[in-house]
Amino acid sequence: MPLAEDRIATSQSLNRLQALWVRLKEHPLARVGPGLITGVADDDPSGIATYSQAGAQFGLNMLWTMPVAFPLMAAMQSMCGRIGRVTGKGLAANIKMAFPPIVLQSVVLLLVIANVLNIAADVAAMGEVAELVSGVNRHLMTTFFVFATLLLQIFIPYHRYVYFLKWLTLSLLAYAAVLFTVHVPWAEVARRTVWPSFSLNSNAAAMIVGIFGTTISPYLFFWQASEEVEEMHVRRNEAPLVNDASAAPSELRRIRWDTWSGMLYSDVTSFFIILATAVTLNVAGMTDIGTAAQAASALKPLAGNFAYILFAMGILGVGLIGVPVLAGSGAYALSEALGWKSGLELKAVDARGFYGVIAVSVLLGLIIQYSPISPMKALFWSAVINGVVAVPLMVVIILLASKKTVMGAYTAGWPLIGLGWVATIVMGVAAAVMFLPG
């Protein structure tokens, strides 16, 4: 009898474990992808430089920007993902159908230019960091990273390449690990996050503008919408939600989980980068950080080799995500605007224009390394162009997500739309401040 009871108990335990496993596989987080990758790409090397400067210059007093930015960035990216999955078309294709040609032409042209300049800044930072870690010449390392990302995008199909990108998202954990190597006054961190102490002068305003500008970026809008379309094509038996109402509840739920969790991961990491540089560089009086590589190098004498290596490897990891996302988002936008075939799942011979845009974008970023143009100047002009593009593009996205003629029965709800308008106002103010004299 006891043996029979043991077998019954064991069988019941196995059944419960199987039921739990089935529930886990069916949970939306089991299919994370576009939202997670987009979130990590948001913390590209140029973004890391901005967050590092915030921590170095203002200590703990810029931590508040991350809790404020999180719902705004998540709302905008959720609308983009929703537009892609509901319509089965990328953002540019939807803009082309719903707005005058000048709207699409202006946005796409400025987006591609800004992306090339941002790629130049990112690959320069990656080369500089790689030189610090390995001792190999930075230009050689930059060339290696450029061709590695280019070959991966061109020759590896999306359904395989996306797994590579998902694993690279773990690189952001390096910034959480850095905090275990230094002393962190957590009570003070909590207080300053809620109640910062700084004078709202031109320097503080410029930093706030920089943080929001690097956190809510136009290239991420195009990328996430297009990746939802890619995911739909990879699964082959799926149709746009406007044509498949039965899949809508589960798919919209997945997009919410994927996007909000991906943006949270990104936002918390940005918080950790500000915090790590605040409790090291700011405390030591090092308040002027120009690049992500300078931040990594400055950590070495203050927090030790381990923290320095972690920070540097994080820069390389997110750069390997950020550069393909920058190049890919521009390629999706331009290809959809011109009616070319597009998609990372397609072979290069079947989508020559799409892959051509990716190749030209990345190679131009490399060429800038050997030109008189400073990578920091390239980053500055990228920020200016993004400031011009972001606000009207955000208005367009909100209008698209609200249009029944575009979204059918799956228009975005008022909480998402409301957060989108708040984000647009914040970015509008940021853009206005950026263009003020001085």
DRENFI-500074 format. One record per residue (C-alpha): x, y, z. Coordinates in steps of 0.5 Angstrom, whole numbers, padded with zeros to 4 digits, always signed. Each point is the difference from the previous one (the first is absolute). Layout:
XYZ ...
END
This chain:
+0000+0000+0000 +0005+0005+0002 +0004-0001-0007 -0007+0001-0004 -0001+0006+0004 +0007+0002-0002 -0001-0001-0007 -0006+0004+0000 +0003+0006+0004 +0006+0000-0005 -0005-0001-0006 -0004+0006+0003 +0007+0004+0001 +0002-0001-0008 -0007+0002-0002 +0000+0006+0004 +0007+0002-0003 -0002-0002-0007 -0006+0005+0001 +0005+0005+0002 +0004-0001-0005 -0006+0001-0005 -0002+0006+0003 +0007+0003+0000 +0001-0001-0008 -0007+0003-0001 +0002+0006+0004 +0001+0006-0004 +0007+0001+0003 +0002-0007-0003 +0000+0004-0007 +0004+0006+0001 +0003+0003-0006 -0001+0007-0003 -0001+0004+0006 +0006-0003+0004 +0005+0001-0006 -0003+0007-0001 +0001+0001+0008 +0007-0002+0000 +0002+0004-0007 -0003+0006+0004 +0007+0000+0004 +0005+0000-0005 +0007+0003+0001 -0002+0007-0002 -0006-0001+0005 +0005-0003+0005 +0004+0006+0000 -0006+0005+0001 -0002-0004+0006 +0007+0000+0003 +0001+0007-0001 -0007+0001+0004 +0003-0004+0006 +0007+0003-0001 -0002+0007+0000 -0007+0000+0004 +0002-0006+0005 -0007-0003+0002 -0004+0006-0002 -0002-0003-0007 -0002-0006+0002 -0008+0002+0000 +0000+0001-0007 +0000-0008-0001 -0006-0001+0004 -0003+0006-0004 +0002-0003-0007 -0002-0007+0001 -0008+0001-0001 +0001+0005-0006 +0005-0004-0004 -0004-0007+0002 -0006+0004-0003 +0003+0002-0006 +0003-0007-0002 -0006-0003+0002 -0004+0004-0005 +0006-0002-0005 -0001-0007+0001 -0007+0000+0000 +0000+0003-0007 +0005-0005-0003 -0004-0006+0003 -0007+0003-0002 +0001+0002-0007 +0006-0005-0002 +0004+0006-0003 +0005+0004+0003 +0000+0008+0003 +0002+0003-0007 -0005-0004-0004 -0006+0002+0005 +0003+0007-0001 +0000+0000-0007 -0007-0003-0001 -0003+0005+0005 +0004+0007-0001 +0002+0004-0005 +0007-0002-0004 +0004+0006+0003 -0002-0003+0007 +0004-0006-0001 +0005+0002-0005 +0002+0006+0006 +0000-0005+0005 +0004-0006-0003 +0005+0004-0003 +0002+0004+0007 -0001-0007+0003 +0006-0003-0005 +0004+0005+0001 +0000+0000+0008 +0001-0007+0000 +0006+0000-0004 +0003+0005+0005 -0002-0004+0006 +0003-0006-0003 +0006+0004-0001 +0000+0002+0007 -0001-0007+0003 +0005-0004-0004 +0005+0005+0002 -0002-0001+0007 +0001-0007-0001 +0007+0000-0003 +0002+0005+0005 -0002-0005+0006 +0002-0006-0004 +0007+0003+0000 +0000+0001+0007 -0002-0007+0002 +0005-0003-0006 +0005+0004-0001 -0002+0000-0008 +0000+0006-0004 -0007+0003+0001 -0001+0001-0008 +0002-0007-0001 -0005-0002+0005 -0006+0005-0003 +0001-0003-0007 +0000-0007+0003 -0007+0001+0004 -0003+0004-0006 +0001-0006-0005 -0002-0005+0006 -0007+0003+0001 +0000+0001-0008 +0001-0007-0002 -0005-0002+0006 -0005+0004-0003 +0001-0002-0007 +0001-0007+0000 -0004-0003+0007 -0007+0000-0001 -0004+0003+0005 -0003-0006+0004 +0007-0002+0001 +0003+0007+0001 -0005+0002+0005 +0002-0005+0005 +0007+0003-0001 -0003+0007+0002 -0004-0003+0006 +0006-0003+0003 +0004+0007-0001 -0006+0003+0004 +0004-0003+0006 +0006+0005+0000 -0005+0005+0003 +0001-0004+0007 +0007+0002+0000 -0002+0007+0002 -0004-0003+0006 +0006-0004+0002 +0005+0006+0000 -0004+0002+0006 +0002-0006+0004 +0007+0002-0001 -0001+0007+0004 -0003+0003+0006 -0007+0003-0002 -0004+0004+0005 -0007-0003-0001 -0004+0004+0005 +0003+0006-0004 -0001-0003-0007 -0008-0001+0002 +0000+0008+0003 +0003+0003-0006 -0004-0004-0005 -0006+0003+0003 +0002+0007+0002 +0006+0002-0004 +0004+0006+0002 +0003+0004-0006 -0001+0007-0003 -0004+0000-0006 +0006+0004-0004 +0002-0001-0007 +0005-0006+0001 -0006-0003+0004 -0005+0001-0006 +0005-0002-0005 +0001-0007+0004 -0007-0001+0001 -0001+0001-0008 +0005-0005-0001 -0003-0005+0004 -0007+0000-0003 +0003+0001-0007 +0004-0006+0001 -0005-0004+0003 -0006+0001-0004 +0003+0000-0007 -0003+0000-0007 +0004-0006-0003 -0003-0005+0006 -0007+0002-0003 +0001-0003-0007 +0004-0006+0003 -0005-0003+0004 -0006+0001-0005 +0004-0003-0005 +0003-0006+0005 -0008-0002+0001 -0001-0001-0007 +0007-0004+0000 -0003-0004+0005 -0006-0001-0003 +0003-0002-0007 +0005-0005+0004 -0006-0004+0003 -0003+0000-0007 -0007-0002+0002 -0002+0006+0003 -0004+0006-0003 +0000+0008+0002 -0005+0000+0006 -0005+0004-0005 -0001-0006-0004 +0001-0005+0006 -0005+0002+0006 +0001-0007+0004 +0008+0002+0001 -0001+0007+0002 -0001-0001+0008 +0006-0004+0001 +0004+0004-0005 -0001+0006+0003 +0001-0002+0007 +0007-0003-0003 +0001+0007-0002 -0001+0003+0006 +0004-0005+0004 +0006+0000-0005 +0000+0008-0001 -0001+0002+0008 +0005-0005+0002 +0005+0002-0005 -0001+0007+0001 +0001-0001+0008 +0006-0004-0001 +0003+0005-0004 -0002+0006+0005 +0002-0004+0006 +0007-0001-0004 +0000+0008-0001 -0001+0001+0007 +0006-0005+0002 +0004+0004-0005 -0001+0007+0003 +0000-0003+0007 +0007-0004-0001 +0003+0006-0003 -0003+0005+0006 +0003-0005+0005 +0007+0000-0003 +0002+0006-0005 -0004+0005+0004 +0002-0002+0007 +0007+0001-0003 -0001+0006-0003 +0000-0002-0007 -0006+0004-0003 +0002+0000-0008 -0001-0006-0004 +0000+0001-0007 -0001-0008-0003 -0002-0006+0003 +0007-0003-0001 +0003+0006+0005 -0005-0002+0005 +0002-0007+0000 +0007+0002+0000 -0001+0005+0006 -0003-0006+0004 +0006-0004+0000 +0004+0004+0006 -0006+0001+0004 -0004-0007+0000 +0005-0005-0003 +0002-0004-0006 -0007-0004+0001 -0004+0006+0000 +0004+0003-0006 -0001-0007-0004 -0007-0001+0001 -0002+0008-0002 +0004-0001-0006 -0003-0007-0002 -0007+0003+0001 +0002+0006-0005 +0002-0006-0005 -0006-0004+0001 -0005+0005-0001 +0004+0003-0006 -0001-0006-0003 -0007+0001+0000 -0001+0007-0001 +0004+0001-0006 -0004-0006-0004 -0006+0004+0003 +0002+0006-0003 +0001-0002-0006 -0006-0005-0001 -0005+0006+0002 +0003+0004-0005 +0000-0005-0005 -0008-0002+0002 -0002+0007-0001 +0003+0001-0007 -0002-0006-0003 -0007+0001+0002 +0000+0007-0002 +0003-0002-0007 -0004-0007+0000 +0006-0004+0000 +0000-0007+0003 +0002+0000+0007 +0002-0005+0006 +0005-0003+0003 -0003-0007-0001 +0001+0001-0008 +0006-0002-0004 +0005+0006-0002 -0001-0002-0007 -0008+0001+0001 +0000+0007+0004 +0006+0003-0003 -0002+0007+0001 -0002-0001+0008 +0007-0004+0001 +0004+0006-0004 -0003+0005+0005 +0003-0004+0005 +0006-0001-0003 +0001+0008-0002 -0002+0002+0007 +0005-0004+0004 +0005+0001-0005 -0001+0008+0000 +0001-0001+0008 +0006-0003-0001 +0003+0005-0005 -0002+0006+0005 +0006-0003+0004 +0005+0001-0005 -0003+0007-0002 +0001+0007+0004 -0007-0001+0003 +0001-0001+0007 -0005-0006+0003 -0002+0005+0005 -0002+0005-0005 -0004-0006-0004 -0003-0001+0007 -0002+0007+0001 -0003+0001-0007 -0004-0007+0000 -0003+0003+0007 -0002+0006-0004 -0003-0004-0006 -0004-0004+0005 -0002+0006+0004 -0003+0002-0007 -0003-0006-0002 -0003-0003+0007 -0006+0005+0002 -0003+0000-0007 +0001-0008-0001 -0003-0001+0007 -0006+0004-0002 -0001-0004-0006 +0001-0007+0004 -0005+0002+0005 -0005+0002-0006 +0001-0007-0003 -0001-0004+0006 -0007+0004+0001 -0002-0001-0007 -0006-0005-0001 +0002+0000-0008 +0007-0002+0002 -0001-0004+0006 -0007-0003-0001 -0003-0002+0007 +0007+0000+0003 +0001+0007+0001 +0005+0002+0006 -0004+0001+0007 -0001+0007+0003 +0006-0001+0005 +0005-0002-0005 -0002+0006-0004 +0000+0005+0006 +0007-0003+0002 +0002+0001-0008 -0002+0008+0000 +0003+0001+0007 +0007-0003-0003 -0001+0004-0006 -0001+0007+0004 +0006-0002+0004 +0004-0002-0007 -0002+0007-0003 +0002+0004+0006 +0007-0004+0000 +0000+0002-0007 -0001+0007+0001 +0005+0001+0006 +0005-0003-0005 -0001+0005-0005 +0000+0006+0005 +0006+0004-0001 +0006-0002+0005 
END
